[in-house]
Amino acid sequence: VERLEDEPAVFLLRRGFAVEHEECLLELSDLSALPPVPDAPGVAVVSFPRQQAIAEFIRLYDQSFAGRPWSQPYATAEAAATLADAGDLLFATVDGEPVGVVWHERLPDGRGRVEPIGIAAAHQGQGHGRRLLLAALHSLRRQRAAPVEIGLWRTNGVAMHLYKSLGFTEAANWYYLARDLRPES
């Protein structure tokens, strides 16, 4: 539901449902004043040929999100069917080794979408997420995509801080309500 005050939410909450999680949609409308992609020694943002890009995406997604509540692993066939262009996947590399990935695309209606962004656990906190997000935003600006949207779970504070630091604002949110239907013992 979009609001906990809406009739369906009130109905479910009165019947023992609870908020399982909240997701947010953030938007960035103005891409004209993006900061440059930060440089770092031995670090590059690259793309790969399609098959390599899909394999690296799957590997990095798993390394980035394993054990996180928002992890929704991709099967190779699903990623291959969804990926329109191998260039939509950008990778952060450290000394040639892929350590992070961002999937970005220009949608048919002209909007841009960025999601997911993942950094392998051993490389988090080193600026690779900011670097990848900015590279994706610059790419979407060249493609004249606007606005750009990105989704995340409300409890993903690190990602929320990064996105808002670059000017993203909340455009929508959804509450997922759940109830355990197993009999009480």
DRENSE-584438 format. One record per atom (N, C-alpha, C): z, x, y. Coordinates in steps of 0.02 Angstrom, whole numbers, padded with zeros to 5 digits, always signed. Each point is the difference from the previous one (the first is absolute). Layout:
<sites>
ZXY/...
</sites>
This chain:
<sites>
+00000+00042-00059/+00000-00042+00059/+00000+00045+00062/-00026-00028+00055/-00001+00039+00062/+00066-00003+00039/+00035-00056-00007/+00064-00007+00036/+00051-00033-00046/+00061+00024+00004/+00052-00028-00043/+00021-00070+00023/-00020-00018+00061/+00016-00067+00027/-00051-00053-00021/-00056+00022-00028/-00052-00048-00020/+00025-00042-00058/-00026-00061-00005/+00023-00048-00049/-00002+00026-00072/-00054+00033-00023/+00001+00025-00069/+00055+00052-00012/+00012+00043+00049/+00052+00051-00008/+00068-00033-00003/+00014-00046+00045/+00064-00035+00000/+00011-00035-00067/-00052-00033-00025/+00004-00034-00064/+00021+00048-00055/-00035+00058-00003/+00014+00049-00053/+00068+00032+00008/+00018+00017+00061/+00065+00032+00013/+00058-00046-00020/-00009-00065+00011/+00052-00049-00020/+00006-00006-00075/-00050+00023-00036/+00000-00006-00073/+00011+00067-00035/+00033+00044+00033/+00021+00063-00031/-00049+00058+00005/-00056-00009+00034/-00045+00056+00011/+00030+00045+00054/-00019+00064-00002/+00023+00048+00050/-00060+00043+00021/+00007+00033+00057/-00052+00045+00022/-00002+00060-00047/-00056+00009-00034/-00008+00057-00045/-00022+00061+00039/-00048-00010+00047/-00020+00053+00046/-00041-00030+00057/-00008+00040+00052/-00039-00021+00058/-00056+00051+00011/-00060-00025+00011/-00057+00043+00016/-00021-00013+00072/-00025+00053+00031/-00022-00004+00070/-00073+00020+00005/-00035-00030+00046/-00067+00021+00019/+00005+00027+00070/-00019+00062+00009/-00001+00031+00066/-00072+00008+00022/-00010-00002+00066/-00067+00007+00029/+00000+00051+00056/-00056+00034+00006/-00013+00045+00056/-00067-00022+00029/+00002-00026+00061/-00060-00028+00031/-00040+00052+00039/+00034+00047+00031/-00033+00048+00044/+00000+00069-00032/-00059+00022-00021/-00006+00066-00031/-00024+00053+00049/-00004-00017+00064/-00031+00046+00049/+00044+00060+00016/+00065-00005-00007/+00045+00054+00021/+00035+00034-00059/-00033+00005-00056/+00031+00031-00058/+00013+00074+00012/+00059+00024-00021/+00010+00072+00004/-00045+00035-00051/-00012+00064+00009/-00042+00036-00048/+00036+00007-00068/-00039+00012-00051/+00028+00014-00067/+00033+00068+00004/+00065+00005-00016/+00034+00064+00007/-00026+00052-00050/-00005+00062+00024/-00020+00056-00042/+00062+00032-00031/-00008+00029-00058/+00053+00040-00032/-00034+00052-00044/+00027+00060-00002/-00031+00052-00042/-00003-00020-00073/-00059+00008-00029/-00009-00014-00071/-00007-00073-00017/+00003-00045+00050/-00003-00072-00011/-00067-00026+00026/-00031-00043-00040/-00064-00030+00021/-00001-00074-00021/-00042-00038+00033/-00014-00069-00020/-00072+00000-00024/-00009-00022-00063/-00066+00004-00031/-00015-00065-00038/-00063-00007-00019/-00020-00053-00046/-00030+00033-00061/-00005-00038-00054/-00027+00026-00063/-00056-00045-00025/-00042+00025-00045/-00049-00044-00033/+00037-00057-00036/-00035-00055-00010/+00030-00063-00023/+00047+00008-00061/-00023+00029-00055/+00042+00003-00060/+00062+00042+00012/-00007+00056+00034/+00058+00042+00015/+00047-00036+00048/-00028-00035+00049/+00041-00037+00048/+00042-00053-00036/-00030-00036-00046/+00037-00053-00036/+00055+00031-00042/-00016+00054-00036/+00051+00032-00043/+00057+00028+00042/-00015+00033+00056/+00052+00027+00043/+00041-00056+00032/-00033-00055+00019/+00035-00056+00029/+00052-00027-00049/-00021-00012-00062/+00046-00026-00052/+00059+00048-00009/-00015+00064-00007/+00053+00050-00010/+00049+00002+00058/-00027+00002+00061/+00044+00005+00059/+00038-00064+00013/-00032-00057-00014/+00036-00064+00008/+00061+00000-00045/-00009+00018-00062/+00055+00001-00048/+00055+00049+00022/-00020+00059+00022/+00049+00050+00022/+00036-00021+00064/-00033-00039+00041/+00029-00021+00064/+00047-00059-00006/-00016-00047-00044/+00036-00064+00000/+00039-00015-00063/-00001+00043-00050/+00036-00013-00062/+00073-00015+00016/+00025-00055-00028/+00070-00019+00010/+00014-00038+00063/-00049-00007+00044/+00010-00038+00063/-00012-00073-00014/+00038-00045+00031/-00011-00071-00014/-00069-00025+00019/-00033+00033+00048/-00066-00023+00022/-00057+00032-00039/+00016+00039-00052/-00052+00031-00041/-00038-00053-00038/-00066+00000+00008/-00045-00045-00037/-00057+00043-00026/+00013+00036-00055/-00048+00050-00024/-00070-00029-00010/-00049+00043+00012/-00070-00018-00009/-00024+00026-00067/-00040-00040-00034/-00038+00024-00059/-00063+00032+00027/-00027+00047-00037/-00061+00034+00021/-00056-00050+00012/-00008-00048-00044/-00054-00050+00007/+00010-00042+00063/+00062-00017+00016/+00014-00039+00060/-00017+00040+00063/+00021+00063+00003/-00016+00041+00058/-00075+00009+00007/-00034+00011-00056/-00073+00009+00002/-00035-00063+00024/+00023-00058-00021/-00031-00063+00020/+00014-00016+00073/+00056+00022+00026/+00020-00017+00068/-00026+00049+00052/-00009+00063-00019/-00021+00052+00046/-00074-00007+00017/-00015-00017+00063/-00069-00009+00021/-00034+00067+00011/+00036+00049+00028/-00030+00064+00019/+00053+00054-00013/-00019+00053-00034/+00047+00054-00015/+00032+00028+00063/-00037-00003+00057/+00027+00024+00063/+00056-00042+00028/+00012-00059-00030/+00056-00042+00022/+00067+00029-00024/-00003+00047-00046/+00061+00035-00023/+00000+00070+00032/+00052+00013+00039/+00009+00066+00030/+00061+00032-00032/-00003+00065-00010/+00053+00036-00034/+00026+00056+00044/+00066+00008+00001/+00031+00058+00031/+00005+00053-00055/-00023+00060+00015/+00005+00054-00048/+00042+00057+00030/+00038+00033-00042/+00037+00059+00020/-00027+00057-00043/-00029+00049+00033/-00032+00055-00036/-00047-00025-00054/-00038-00053+00015/-00050-00027-00045/+00026-00051-00050/+00065-00009-00006/+00030-00046-00048/+00013-00068+00034/-00028-00055-00026/+00013-00066+00030/+00074-00020-00007/+00030-00018+00057/+00072-00018+00000/+00011-00070+00029/-00051-00030+00029/+00007-00067+00030/-00067-00034+00006/+00003-00067+00007/-00061-00040+00003/+00010-00059+00047/-00054-00019+00033/-00002-00062+00039/-00065-00036-00016/+00005-00066-00009/-00059-00042-00012/-00010-00039+00064/-00058+00007+00030/-00016-00037+00061/-00070-00028-00007/-00012-00056+00034/-00066-00030-00003/-00012-00046+00059/-00063-00008+00018/-00021-00049+00050/-00020-00062-00039/+00033-00055+00016/-00013-00063-00035/-00063-00033+00028/-00031-00046-00037/-00061-00033+00024/+00007-00035+00067/+00060-00023+00017/+00010-00035+00064/+00014+00048+00058/-00003+00066-00013/+00010+00049+00053/+00070+00028+00005/+00048-00032-00033/+00068+00028+00001/+00002+00062-00044/+00049+00042+00013/+00013+00058-00042/+00063-00012-00041/+00001+00028-00059/+00060-00005-00042/+00018+00070-00024/+00064+00016+00003/+00026+00062-00026/+00056-00018-00049/-00011+00018-00063/+00052-00014-00050/-00028+00014-00068/+00035+00039-00040/+00065+00032+00011/-00007+00070+00029/+00056+00026+00021/+00008+00070+00018/+00055+00026-00046/-00015+00053-00037/+00049+00028-00045/+00001+00075+00002/+00060+00028+00000/+00009+00072-00001/+00042+00016-00062/-00022+00047-00041/+00038+00020-00059/+00070+00019+00021/+00049-00019-00040/+00071+00006+00018/+00017+00071+00023/-00026+00051-00032/+00017+00069+00018/-00026+00020+00069/-00045-00039+00029/-00031+00017+00064/+00017-00050+00056/+00044-00046-00013/+00019-00049+00051/+00042+00034+00054/-00002-00029+00060/+00039+00026+00056/-00029+00062+00033/-00064+00014-00013/-00031+00060+00028/-00057-00017+00048/-00007-00064+00019/-00051-00020+00048/-00066-00021-00031/-00005+00001-00066/-00064-00018-00032/-00018-00073+00009/+00049-00045+00000/-00013-00071+00011/-00029-00013+00069/+00030+00031+00051/-00026-00007+00069/-00071+00028+00004/-00010+00057-00030/-00066+00033+00001/-00053-00046-00032/+00016-00027-00058/-00047-00045-00035/-00012-00064+00039/+00053-00030+00026/-00008-00062+00038/-00043+00011+00061/+00012+00054+00036/-00041+00014+00059/-00073+00014-00019/-00011+00035-00054/-00069+00013-00022/-00035-00067-00016/+00036-00045-00034/-00029-00066-00016/-00014-00040+00063/+00047+00002+00047/-00010-00038+00063/-00059+00027+00040/-00008+00066+00002/-00057+00029+00035/-00065-00020-00035/+00000-00002-00066/-00059-00022-00037/-00016-00072+00016/+00050-00042+00001/-00011-00072+00015/-00023-00009+00072/+00025+00041+00046/-00024-00004+00069/-00074+00017+00003/-00022+00051-00037/-00071+00019-00001/-00042-00057-00029/+00029-00039-00046/-00035-00057-00030/+00006-00063+00043/+00033+00005+00057/+00011-00056+00047/+00038-00058-00033/+00048+00017-00041/+00043-00051-00032/+00057-00016+00048/+00014-00064+00008/+00057-00021+00042/+00014-00073-00013/+00062-00020-00002/+00058+00044-00004/+00006+00031-00069/+00047+00046-00006/+00015+00031-00065/+00066-00029-00024/+00002-00019-00064/+00061-00028-00029/+00025+00043-00056/+00065-00004-00010/+00033+00036-00054/+00059-00042-00023/+00010-00005-00064/+00056-00039-00027/+00053+00045-00031/+00061-00025-00001/+00055+00038-00031/+00059-00046-00012/+00044+00023-00043/+00063-00035-00012/+00047+00016+00058/+00036-00049+00023/+00047+00009+00056/+00050+00057-00015/+00020+00009-00062/+00050+00050-00017/-00028+00072-00002/-00065+00008+00010/-00030+00067+00001/+00006+00028+00071/+00061+00021+00017/+00015+00022+00068/-00039+00060+00023/-00014+00047-00045/-00038+00060+00020/-00070-00019+00022/-00033-00043-00040/-00068-00022+00018/+00001-00041+00064/+00049-00046+00007/+00004-00041+00060/+00007+00044+00062/+00043+00050-00004/+00009+00046+00057/-00065+00035+00018/-00036+00025-00051/-00063+00035+00012/-00050-00046+00034/-00009-00060-00027/-00051-00046+00027/+00016-00020+00071/+00063-00017+00013/+00019-00021+00067/-00005+00058+00050/+00012+00062-00024/-00005+00058+00045/-00071+00010+00025/-00049-00027-00038/-00070+00007+00020/-00026-00063+00035/+00044-00048+00014/-00019-00058+00039/-00011-00064-00038/+00008+00000-00066/-00007-00061-00038/+00056-00049+00019/-00017-00064+00002/+00049-00052+00014/-00004-00053-00055/+00055-00035-00009/+00003-00051-00053/-00044-00060+00019/-00042-00019-00047/-00045-00057+00011/+00020-00059-00043/+00028+00013-00058/+00020-00054-00046/+00049+00028-00050/+00036-00045-00032/+00043+00020-00055/+00006-00057-00049/+00017+00019-00061/+00006-00049-00054/+00064+00016-00039/+00035-00053-00017/+00060+00006-00042/-00019-00024-00070/+00018+00040-00049/-00012-00018-00070/+00066-00024-00029/+00002-00062-00021/+00061-00030-00026/-00003+00000-00076/+00057+00012-00031/+00002+00003-00073/+00066-00029-00025/-00002-00019-00062/+00060-00026-00033/-00004+00019-00073/+00056+00023-00027/+00003+00017-00070/+00007-00064-00040/-00048-00015-00042/-00001-00063-00038/+00031+00007-00070/+00025+00059-00016/+00032+00008-00065/+00066-00040+00000/+00016-00029-00056/+00063-00038-00004/+00060+00046+00010/+00049-00025+00036/+00061+00039+00011/+00040+00003-00066/+00030+00058-00014/+00039+00005-00062/+00073+00006+00014/
</sites>
